[in-house]
């Protein structure tokens, strides 16, 4: 009976260590996701005519102006990096 209790205690300790490791992993994953999703702010000066064209395009694509500018920049970078 003592062997069974001893093994049960050992298993309980292992389970607690596993739970602690899982919590640590979750914290690290959260930190990585936050770092990856953090966006940089940029001051951008555009001519009024360019602003209006981007605003109209954004409206057609159902995006915000900021989202449209980010889309345009992502596309430009993607095209530039193509081999």
Steps between C-alpha positions, in 0.01 A plus 500: 500500500787738580649439153173602341480818708863580422443457125186708520691779676773484233243519224334794671837681517563434131154628415564821694834550320329444164229752589766755598684443171175540304435833672852616420459399135166683477658817644784482249259437211293800607809719518609391151152561356486846656841587364406379152168681499640829627481760226733792452355844462623710210431862417421513131454817296297462182371748249125559525444351154687178589309482829169526314600228251606265781181580694286417196693178440465405867126555481475275194693227683303549825814592693599789717745745347767376739421140403519592132840666540626193687360276223674708230831488686473124560432440132794716397736316736367161388554588132845638567606183684388266221799326335 
